[in-house]
Amino acid sequence: MTGLNEKNGVLHVDDVSLTRIADEAGTPAYIYSAAHIKSQYQRLSDALKKAIPADRQPLLCYACKANSNLAVLALLRSLGCGLEIVSQGELQRGLSAGFDPNVIVSTGVGKSDSEIRALLGANIHQINVESLPELERINDIATEIGASADVVLRLNPNVSGGGHHKISTGREHDKFGISEDKVFEGYAMAEEMEGVNIVGLSIHIGSQVFTVESFEPAFKKLASVVEALRNDGYEVSRLDIGGGFPIQYDNENLLDLDAYAKWVNEIIVPLDTEIIMEPGRYLVGNAGALLSRVEYVKEGTSRKFLVIDAAMNDLLRPALYDAYHGIEPVQNRDAGVQTYDIVGPICETGDTFSQDRELPSMSQGDLLVLKSAGAYGYCMASNYNTRGRPPEILVSGDSYEVIRPRESVEDILEKETIPGWLRT
């Protein structure tokens, strides 16, 4: 995590000590570096500007599902980002964060009637259509309310991508997108529809795509379909080429952004369309850390456990994907090394962040951080075991602000009711 740095033996996020945040805001807590988010956006933008002509620069639509806090969205909007959403709730978040509807695109395989109505009502830039029945539903609703939607069809290129099979989305057996033959069927259907204006195609092969070569067959498949559609007399003026740019959780080799931008320039730019990209995790993943405190050091028969106050309800990825997160102590960083299992307090064996992890010796009350938690961290958190979700904190230079307060048990319970017939 680039925003993490050591000063006088204590971990900081940018210029704010994590001991200060723990004392003032408590633990567990999500902490994000605004500087790192800005740096990642600039790094991607610079790579694209270097390889692609100025008048063909892609619209970068941040994939909101990675981290949807309003402050994070507002920061990215201020940098020039558009927004990619996957739900009606994310639409409302984007509008609340000040995004112009004309830079919002919507994806998702299960758009409901109410969601489609909201998308049409907001007049967003485009709807990425995942199936032919969805195309029909959008047309029916648009016709009913006297609207017209710009839509693109999501092509499933049957290309594997992603660091885990659960985040690979471009294979033919995945639930996302439609096959090449159905793209032509969809275009033909749309020609007869009054409520949709079909303008192009989209693809997205997965997340955590480390090898730039994975994009080449997908881009070439997209280009061949565009050429075939145009040969049949159809308009293709817009291409959404997805995201999938990875971050480093451990020692992975990162995607060569210059080579990626070169592929875009050589394969996509000549198609003479508007280009949209959907970076998500890449912009925010390594901007965030989950700060936690050791509750107990437990000596098992064959293992030593660090029982911390963060749990799988706070950070689900290790339990869901067996995902690796770097873990570091905040203080006493030069102590002798011990081997621990790092676990949370939830009544599940799966509530384990790491096994056999070597760390400087730690004691009850010590602070540690789970790194690379800015993406798919808080947004996947839950109230399992009736645990309130942690606060979210945004650091800017030597100051910070709580951008979502800690959730209390009272906050959880006030949303529930007991029917009158069960009250005594």
ABEGO torsion letter per residue (X at the ends): XAABBBBGGBBBBEABBAAAAAAAAEOBBBBBBAAAAAAAAAAAAAAAAAABBAAABBBBBBBAAABABAAAAAAAAAAGBBBBBABAAAAAAAAAAGBBAAABBBBEAABBAAAAAAAAAAGBABBBBABAAAAAAAAAAAAAAGBBBBBBBBBBAGBBBEABAAABAABAABABEBBAAAAAAAAAAAAABAABBBAEBBBBAEBGBABAAAAAAAAAAAAAAAAAAAAAGBBBABBBAEBGBBBBABABBBBBAAAAAAAAAAAAAAAGBBBBBBBBAAAAAAABBBBBBBABBBBBAABBBBBBABBAAABAAAAAAGBBBBBBBABGAABBBBBBBBBBABBBAABBABBGBBBBBBBBGBBBBBBGAABGBAAABBABGGBBBBBBBBBBEABBBBABBBBBAAAAAAABBBBAAABX
